[in-house]
Amino acid sequence: MKFEEPLIFERSQPGRRGFSLHADDWDVPRLDPADIWDDALVRSEKAELPEVSEPEVVRHYTRMSQWNYSIDTGFYPLGSCTMKYNPKINEGVARLPGFAGLHPYMPDTWCQGALELLYNLQGILTEVSGLPHCSLQPAAGAQGELAGLMCIRAFHESRGDTARKKIIVPESAHGTNPASAAFNGFDVIEVKCAEDGRLLPEAVAEVMDETVAGLMITNPSTMGLFETHIGDICQIVHEGGGKVYMDGANMNAILGKTRPGDFGVDVMHYNVHKTFSTPHGGGGPGAGPICVSDDLEPFLPVPRVAKNDDPDAAENERFYLSWEHPQSVGKLKAYWGNFLVYVRGYTYLSEYGHKLEEVTERAVLNANYLRVKLNDVLDVGFEGTCMHEVVFNDNTLQERGVETLDVAKRLIDYGFHPPTVYFPLNIHGALMVEPTETESRATLDAFATTVRTILDEAAENPELLKHAPHNAFRTRLDETRAARQPVLTYKQLVAAREQNDSEAGA
């Protein structure tokens, strides 16, 4: 049975309440709003709030949660997003009153446990990255990119090297890299990759000069490939006076195997919510701390979490927020953003930190298992072993008269969340799958079998895919119309439906 929107959302009935008060509770002094606020702030009409009972409110939100897809209910193979299962111990620790009940205005002396956790997390992140200094200020991966580029710019300006206005960005970089560079005031120089999908040293050398501030690179790349020339590339940039920024979105592929600082990276960010497990579907929450080399350390954002090594220091003064860094690029945001993301990340690392290599090995194994399992029916974008994710193109799909989007939508009918589609842009009709380390072989087999079934359906009846999904609560949307004429509020929805009914009647 399919429900119509008004049946779902319009539950308000005059006189319904979600609470009941005894008559004596109403015997309180009534204040005139004009005595409290300026006349301009006082409503002239009653707020149009729904009148519903408590059970209706609970059922409404519970029902909507059941329509959602989540990592706790199924395989979430979004490429380049690392949607791994989130251990419930992380959630339990993040809900401890000492962490969950903190207020940002509390003094350092009252927050010693939280500050110690952040200080220890900094140490772990620097060890994993191979870069000696860390700032936990950035609230997300994109802000980590911003902070890292701010440090690079400040480094050059501190040396009077103000001519460096360009950032090299390979076409294989993560999608936000060009935007972060442009937002920082840099001109973006895009560099093409070789036929095998990797960046060549000579391509970097060709554009490297005294106007280039640095290179932004994602390693492994968005194509799921490790940049085998990374050491030579970093050397070319350094010899030209630039710095190397690495997007850490795909760190899940190299944890414990290699450290970016060891192959020449000067600054990188982590997506703590991806690599170290926090539920982040739907856009948040996240955290994007950066780790930097010695020569970029003076420019890190403030405040920084520091430790007082004075043996005579009081117990409630061991850890503190340090502001005395005159060359810092400044403060990026209020307070500590999504602090509990760091609690979850620290819990994850406390449990798995001694075996991060196994996390990477399983993630890479799972991606290659799917590559081999499907390679006879789907062509990969680039041949050979991949890293944490495998990217297929649409060659065999076109032969069956369907597109990547059709396969993605049909997967919904079989209970799978679709992979990332049409990205990266340099692989035509890309279908990018990242299974992560948390999925079992049985799950991967089921996914591969379903993809094969869908391709068989496409060969026999492509129209079946073109109108998928058939079993979902919402069938396929008109995405072009949704982008050009978005309906963002309930009132817009009602107005649109009334207009449609009117046009249909005419």
Helices and strands as residue ranges (DSSP letters): H 5-9, G 23-26, H 33-36, G 39-41, H 54-67, H 88-94, H 97-100, G 108-110, H 112-129, E 133-135, H 141-158, E 166-170, H 177-183, E 187-191, H 201-207, E 212-218, H 230-239, E 243-248, G 251-253, G 260-263, E 267-270, H 272-275, E 290-292, G 294-299, E 304-307, G 315-317, E 319-322, H 339-352, G 353-355, H 356-374, E 390-392, H 395-399, H 404-413, E 420-421, E 431-433, H 441-460, H 462-466, H 479-484, H 490-505
